[in-house]
Amino acid sequence: MDMMTDVVGWISAAILVLTISRQVYTQWRTKSSEGVSHWLFIGQVAASTGFVIYSALVENWVFVVANAFILMTAVAGQCIYMRNKRIAARKSAGAPEAK
């Protein structure tokens, strides 16, 4: 693989990681998961796990690193999604918000 191919891969991976990270950050900051399906993160965890394994087997280190970061972001996103749903359930039940 030549250097230019790697550069395209790294730039694309960075864009994807930043995009997903921004969604997770927004959910964390607003404490809202409105409009976000928990299947987004479940699917992303499954896909990223498979892509990390596949990328390691074919020794494509750009995608091993990128998908490992995406996997961590997806796990964080799912945890934040579940936290936000608990907060929303407490609010709708009239319970005070836990900090």
TORLODO-53048 format. One record per atom (N, C-alpha, C, O): residue in one letter; y, x, z. Coordinates in steps of 0.001 Angstrom, whole numbers, m for minus. Atoms other than C-alpha are relative to their C-alpha. Layout:
N
+---+---------+---------+---------+
! r !      py !      px !      pz !
+---+---------+---------+---------+
! A !       Y !       X !       Z !
...
+---+---------+---------+---------+
# end
This chain:
99
+---+---------+---------+---------+
! r !      py !      px !      pz !
+---+---------+---------+---------+
! M !   m1178 !     860 !       0 !
! M !       0 !       0 !       0 !
! M !    1237 !     903 !       0 !
! M !    1302 !    1874 !     754 !
! D !   m1192 !    m846 !      57 !
! D !    3386 !    1431 !    m888 !
! D !    1042 !    m442 !    1034 !
! D !     924 !   m1504 !    1644 !
! M !   m1018 !     229 !   m1027 !
! M !    6453 !    1593 !    1348 !
! M !     765 !   m1297 !    m224 !
! M !    1055 !   m2006 !     740 !
! M !    m766 !    1209 !     297 !
! M !    8316 !   m1242 !    m412 !
! M !    m792 !   m1257 !     385 !
! M !    m216 !   m2230 !     872 !
! T !     853 !    1117 !    m380 !
! T !    5373 !   m3593 !     138 !
! T !      46 !    m195 !    1508 !
! T !     158 !   m1325 !    1985 !
! D !     m90 !      81 !   m1460 !
! D !    5423 !   m2777 !    3862 !
! D !    1356 !    m544 !     443 !
! D !    1423 !   m1357 !    1365 !
! V !   m1346 !     469 !    m357 !
! V !    9195 !   m3355 !    4022 !
! V !     105 !   m1517 !    m191 !
! V !     640 !   m2219 !     668 !
! V !     m18 !    1448 !     250 !
! V !    8811 !   m6815 !    2464 !
! V !    m801 !    m722 !    1093 !
! V !    m364 !   m1754 !    1603 !
! G !     828 !     599 !   m1052 !
! G !    6035 !   m7603 !    4959 !
! G !     693 !     m26 !    1350 !
! G !     685 !   m1051 !    2031 !
! W !    m685 !     m74 !   m1293 !
! W !    8019 !   m6429 !    7999 !
! W !    1205 !    m935 !      55 !
! W !    1425 !   m1599 !    1068 !
! I !   m1166 !     896 !      24 !
! I !   11170 !   m8321 !    6952 !
! I !    m455 !   m1452 !      89 !
! I !     126 !   m2234 !     843 !
! S !     510 !    1369 !     m33 !
! S !    9191 !  m11509 !    6329 !
! S !    m550 !    m345 !    1376 !
! S !    m317 !   m1441 !    1885 !
! A !     549 !     220 !   m1337 !
! A !    7370 !  m11152 !    9636 !
! A !    1121 !    m175 !    1018 !
! A !    1034 !   m1043 !    1887 !
! A !   m1131 !     108 !    m930 !
! A !   10666 !  m10626 !   11490 !
! A !     690 !   m1351 !    m129 !
! A !    1055 !   m1959 !     877 !
! I !    m634 !    1309 !     216 !
! I !   12171 !  m13756 !    9926 !
! I !    m840 !   m1103 !     642 !
! I !    m296 !   m1985 !    1306 !
! L !     879 !    1018 !    m572 !
! L !    9145 !  m15837 !   10951 !
! L !      13 !      38 !    1523 !
! L !      98 !   m1006 !    2169 !
! V !     m33 !    m138 !   m1462 !
! V !    9109 !  m14471 !   14508 !
! V !    1327 !    m513 !     551 !
! V !    1337 !   m1230 !    1552 !
! L !   m1309 !     460 !    m464 !
! L !   12856 !  m15094 !   14896 !
! L !     139 !   m1517 !     m99 !
! L !     708 !   m2148 !     792 !
! T !     m80 !    1447 !     183 !
! T !   12566 !  m18638 !   13550 !
! T !    m755 !    m745 !    1099 !
! T !    m220 !   m1671 !    1708 !
! I !     801 !     670 !   m1025 !
! I !    9782 !  m19652 !   15920 !
! I !     571 !     276 !    1382 !
! I !     605 !    m617 !    2228 !
! S !    m599 !    m343 !   m1293 !
! S !   11401 !  m17803 !   18831 !
! S !    1232 !    m852 !     287 !
! S !    1447 !   m1269 !    1425 !
! R !   m1205 !     817 !    m174 !
! R !   14633 !  m19728 !   18283 !
! R !    m360 !   m1423 !     415 !
! R !     314 !   m2006 !    1264 !
! Q !     444 !    1345 !    m381 !
! Q !   12776 !  m23059 !   18494 !
! Q !    m437 !     m29 !    1456 !
! Q !     m78 !    m943 !    2198 !
! V !     482 !     m68 !   m1380 !
! V !   11090 !  m22028 !   21735 !
! V !    1179 !     185 !     953 !
! V !    1228 !    m462 !    1999 !
! Y !   m1181 !    m215 !    m837 !
! Y !   14390 !  m20766 !   23185 !
! Y !     808 !   m1291 !     152 !
! Y !    1263 !   m1614 !    1249 !
! T !    m746 !    1257 !     m51 !
! T !   16122 !  m24044 !   22298 !
! T !    m688 !    m992 !     928 !
! T !     m21 !   m1662 !    1716 !
! Q !     733 !     898 !    m899 !
! Q !   13390 !  m26037 !   24046 !
! Q !     166 !     429 !    1453 !
! Q !     335 !    m417 !    2331 !
! W !    m129 !    m508 !   m1365 !
! W !   13639 !  m23817 !   27122 !
! W !    1401 !    m274 !     540 !
! W !    1558 !    m727 !    1674 !
! R !   m1393 !     151 !    m438 !
! R !   17453 !  m23965 !   27279 !
! R !     363 !   m1456 !     241 !
! R !    1012 !   m1773 !    1237 !
! T !    m377 !    1404 !    m116 !
! T !   17784 !  m27713 !   26741 !
! T !    m925 !    m799 !     911 !
! T !    m615 !   m1931 !    1283 !
! K !    1032 !     690 !    m781 !
! K !   14696 !  m28611 !   28789 !
! K !    m436 !   m1288 !    m685 !
! K !    m737 !   m2285 !     m28 !
! S !     408 !    1165 !     786 !
! S !   13823 !  m31030 !   26005 !
! S !    m935 !     438 !   m1114 !
! S !    m720 !    1455 !   m1773 !
! S !     930 !    m236 !    1104 !
! S !   10923 !  m31146 !   23599 !
! S !      33 !   m1172 !    m971 !
! S !    m906 !   m1393 !   m1735 !
! E !    m132 !    1163 !     865 !
! E !   12178 !  m34220 !   21807 !
! E !    m107 !     421 !   m1463 !
! E !     550 !    1362 !   m1910 !
! G !     174 !    m275 !    1416 !
! G !   11058 !  m34242 !   18203 !
! G !    m958 !    1140 !    m312 !
! G !   m1157 !    1481 !   m1478 !
! V !     934 !   m1108 !     206 !
! V !    8570 !  m31399 !   18720 !
! V !   m1393 !    m468 !     399 !
! V !   m1593 !    m979 !    1501 !
! S !    1383 !     375 !    m283 !
! S !    4841 !  m32067 !   18508 !
! S !    m698 !    1147 !     705 !
! S !    m530 !    2309 !     336 !
! H !     753 !   m1070 !    m658 !
! H !    2599 !  m30182 !   20895 !
! H !   m1046 !     577 !    m949 !
! H !   m1537 !    1684 !    m724 !
! W !     937 !    m516 !     996 !
! W !     269 !  m29819 !   17895 !
! W !     580 !    1183 !    m759 !
! W !    m164 !    2010 !   m1286 !
! L !    m640 !   m1155 !     636 !
! L !    2813 !  m27398 !   16441 !
! L !    m477 !    1286 !     666 !
! L !    m886 !    2230 !     m10 !
! F !     363 !   m1216 !    m729 !
! F !    2028 !  m24867 !   19158 !
! F !   m1510 !     195 !      77 !
! F !   m1987 !    1329 !      23 !
! I !    1458 !    m125 !     m14 !
! I !   m1691 !  m25621 !   19374 !
! I !    m478 !     568 !   m1337 !
! I !   m1305 !    1480 !   m1375 !
! G !     356 !    m506 !    1323 !
! G !   m2004 !  m25089 !   15636 !
! G !     437 !    1432 !    m199 !
! G !    m287 !    2231 !    m793 !
! Q !    m503 !   m1358 !     155 !
! Q !     126 !  m21967 !   15779 !
! Q !    m832 !     991 !     790 !
! Q !   m1085 !    2098 !     314 !
! V !     868 !    m878 !    m796 !
! V !   m2010 !  m20474 !   18574 !
! V !   m1308 !     247 !    m747 !
! V !   m1757 !    1388 !    m857 !
! A !    1270 !    m142 !     712 !
! A !   m5197 !  m21150 !   16603 !
! A !     169 !     859 !   m1262 !
! A !    m615 !    1777 !   m1503 !
! A !    m220 !    m749 !    1240 !
! A !   m3789 !  m19846 !   13311 !
! A !     330 !    1461 !     286 !
! A !    m205 !    2357 !    m367 !
! S !    m397 !   m1382 !    m299 !
! S !   m2194 !  m16758 !   14856 !
! S !   m1163 !     812 !     539 !
! S !   m1297 !    1993 !     217 !
! T !    1182 !    m708 !    m505 !
! T !   m5384 !  m15863 !   16721 !
! T !    m887 !     420 !   m1170 !
! T !   m1337 !    1563 !   m1247 !
! G !     809 !    m324 !    1180 !
! G !   m7321 !  m16054 !   13473 !
! G !     639 !    1071 !    m859 !
! G !     m48 !    1972 !   m1340 !
! F !    m689 !    m992 !     828 !
! F !   m4672 !  m14078 !   11585 !
! F !      39 !    1382 !     658 !
! F !     m22 !    2393 !     m42 !
! V !      43 !   m1300 !    m673 !
! V !   m4575 !  m11334 !   14240 !
! V !   m1369 !     644 !    m231 !
! V !   m1459 !    1826 !    m564 !
! I !    1355 !    m530 !     194 !
! I !   m8343 !  m10934 !   13991 !
! I !    m195 !     435 !   m1456 !
! I !    m665 !    1541 !   m1724 !
! Y !     146 !    m308 !    1423 !
! Y !   m8321 !  m11061 !   10190 !
! Y !     805 !    1244 !    m377 !
! Y !     297 !    2139 !   m1053 !
! S !    m870 !   m1127 !     348 !
! S !   m5396 !   m8642 !    9905 !
! S !    m532 !    1313 !     554 !
! S !    m427 !    2353 !     m96 !
! A !     599 !   m1211 !    m571 !
! A !   m7100 !   m6162 !   12233 !
! A !   m1224 !     424 !    m813 !
! A !   m1437 !    1611 !   m1056 !
! L !    1201 !    m324 !     774 !
! L !  m10318 !   m6387 !   10235 !
! L !     336 !     637 !   m1352 !
! L !    m392 !    1507 !   m1831 !
! V !    m392 !    m599 !    1288 !
! V !   m8487 !   m5588 !    6986 !
! V !    1011 !    1128 !     192 !
! V !    1518 !    1693 !    m777 !
! E !    m898 !   m1094 !    m385 !
! E !   m6292 !   m3044 !    8824 !
! E !    1405 !    m159 !    m575 !
! E !    1995 !     797 !   m1079 !
! N !   m1377 !     271 !     418 !
! N !   m2984 !   m4694 !    7913 !
! N !     842 !    m103 !    1268 !
! N !     951 !   m1174 !    1864 !
! W !    m663 !     m94 !   m1292 !
! W !    m891 !   m3596 !   10877 !
! W !    1307 !    m782 !      35 !
! W !    1743 !   m1183 !    1114 !
! V !   m1196 !     843 !      44 !
! V !    2249 !   m5448 !    9730 !
! V !    m357 !   m1379 !     534 !
! V !     355 !   m1929 !    1375 !
! F !     363 !    1354 !    m392 !
! F !     440 !   m8731 !   10173 !
! F !    m697 !     m62 !    1351 !
! F !    m655 !   m1104 !    2005 !
! V !     535 !     m30 !   m1360 !
! V !   m1425 !   m7696 !   13321 !
! V !    1161 !    m155 !     986 !
! V !    1122 !   m1000 !    1880 !
! V !   m1154 !      39 !    m908 !
! V !    1918 !   m7062 !   15036 !
! V !     741 !   m1327 !    m111 !
! V !    1043 !   m1954 !     905 !
! A !    m751 !    1245 !     197 !
! A !    3703 !  m10064 !   13509 !
! A !    m738 !   m1185 !     606 !
! A !    m136 !   m1987 !    1320 !
! N !     747 !    1141 !    m514 !
! N !     936 !  m12512 !   14359 !
! N !    m250 !      84 !    1491 !
! N !    m398 !    m947 !    2147 !
! A !     100 !    m128 !   m1456 !
! A !     534 !  m11100 !   17857 !
! A !    1282 !    m521 !     659 !
! A !    1217 !   m1219 !    1671 !
! F !   m1263 !     532 !    m531 !
! F !    4239 !  m11820 !   18481 !
! F !      87 !   m1506 !    m174 !
! F !     539 !   m2212 !     727 !
! I !     m23 !    1440 !     241 !
! I !    3920 !  m15261 !   16917 !
! I !    m956 !    m700 !     968 !
! I !    m647 !   m1782 !    1465 !
! L !     949 !     553 !    m963 !
! L !     879 !  m15916 !   19114 !
! L !     633 !     m96 !    1386 !
! L !     520 !   m1128 !    2049 !
! M !    m658 !      32 !   m1317 !
! M !    2831 !  m14982 !   22255 !
! M !    1099 !   m1061 !      38 !
! M !    1265 !   m1751 !    1044 !
! T !   m1059 !    1000 !      77 !
! T !    5727 !  m17171 !   21135 !
! T !    m581 !   m1405 !      42 !
! T !     m22 !   m2284 !     699 !
! A !     642 !    1309 !      12 !
! A !    3399 !  m20108 !   20478 !
! A !    m530 !    m369 !    1387 !
! A !    m416 !   m1522 !    1804 !
! V !     479 !     260 !   m1363 !
! V !    1816 !  m19778 !   23937 !
! V !    1186 !    m355 !     898 !
! V !    1114 !   m1309 !    1673 !
! A !   m1205 !     308 !    m777 !
! A !    5293 !  m19679 !   25510 !
! A !     539 !   m1382 !    m376 !
! A !     939 !   m2151 !     498 !
! G !    m484 !    1296 !     460 !
! G !    6328 !  m22670 !   23389 !
! G !    m819 !   m1141 !     558 !
! G !    m262 !   m2162 !     963 !
! Q !     864 !    1051 !    m558 !
! Q !    3329 !  m24709 !   24536 !
! Q !     257 !    m174 !    1488 !
! Q !     306 !   m1303 !    1977 !
! C !    m297 !      86 !   m1446 !
! C !    4046 !  m23868 !   28197 !
! C !    1336 !    m702 !     234 !
! C !    1446 !   m1552 !    1119 !
! I !   m1323 !     630 !    m135 !
! I !    7703 !  m24853 !   27789 !
! I !     m82 !   m1464 !    m396 !
! I !     542 !   m2309 !     247 !
! Y !     196 !    1395 !     419 !
! Y !    6678 !  m28029 !   25942 !
! Y !    m578 !    m813 !    1157 !
! Y !     m90 !   m1902 !    1457 !
! M !     629 !     720 !   m1119 !
! M !    4430 !  m29034 !   28867 !
! M !     970 !    m137 !    1175 !
! M !    1016 !   m1189 !    1813 !
! R !   m1001 !      86 !   m1062 !
! R !    7172 !  m28214 !   31398 !
! R !    1022 !   m1077 !    m309 !
! R !    1360 !   m1880 !     560 !
! N !   m1008 !     979 !     384 !
! N !    9694 !  m30297 !   29479 !
! N !    m537 !   m1421 !      89 !
! N !     191 !   m2334 !     478 !
! K !     596 !    1332 !    m106 !
! K !    7303 !  m33246 !   29321 !
! K !    m102 !    m431 !    1467 !
! K !     113 !   m1601 !    1784 !
! R !      45 !     333 !   m1439 !
! R !    6828 !  m33072 !   33121 !
! R !    1390 !    m368 !     499 !
! R !    1542 !   m1318 !    1268 !
! I !   m1372 !     295 !    m404 !
! I !   10607 !  m32992 !   33594 !
! I !     402 !   m1389 !    m492 !
! I !     995 !   m2166 !     256 !
! A !    m343 !    1306 !     567 !
! A !   11035 !  m35996 !   31294 !
! A !    m724 !   m1122 !     738 !
! A !    m149 !   m2185 !     972 !
! A !     760 !    1020 !    m731 !
! A !    8292 !  m37906 !   33130 !
! A !     606 !    m237 !    1376 !
! A !     682 !   m1381 !    1824 !
! R !    m641 !     154 !   m1316 !
! R !    9969 !  m37245 !   36496 !
! R !    1306 !    m769 !    m111 !
! R !    1601 !   m1636 !     713 !
! K !   m1279 !     688 !     192 !
! K !   13332 !  m38379 !   35167 !
! K !    m224 !   m1488 !    m260 !
! K !     497 !   m2328 !     279 !
! S !     239 !    1403 !     316 !
! S !   11886 !  m41591 !   33779 !
! S !    m571 !    m740 !    1205 !
! S !    m424 !   m1958 !    1305 !
! A !     540 !     619 !   m1222 !
! A !   10130 !  m42239 !   37114 !
! A !    1040 !     m31 !    1109 !
! A !     801 !    m617 !    2165 !
! G !   m1061 !      m5 !    m992 !
! G !   13386 !  m41639 !   38986 !
! G !    m115 !    1087 !    1058 !
! G !     618 !    1076 !    2047 !
! A !     159 !   m1100 !    m953 !
! A !   12193 !  m38513 !   40791 !
! A !    1050 !    1065 !    m264 !
! A !    1482 !    1234 !   m1404 !
! P !    m969 !   m1083 !     211 !
! P !   14633 !  m35640 !   41354 !
! P !    m633 !    1129 !    m798 !
! P !   m1837 !    1370 !    m710 !
! E !     462 !   m1100 !     844 !
! E !   14368 !  m32718 !   38928 !
! E !    m314 !    1227 !     853 !
! E !     482 !    1629 !    1702 !
! A !     378 !   m1231 !    m685 !
! A !   12494 !  m29670 !   40225 !
! A !     651 !    1175 !    m695 !
! A !     795 !    1171 !   m1918 !
! K !    m637 !   m1182 !     587 !
! K !   14176 !  m26315 !   39699 !
! K !    m962 !    1132 !    m114 !
! K !    m595 !    2207 !    m588 !
+---+---------+---------+---------+
# end
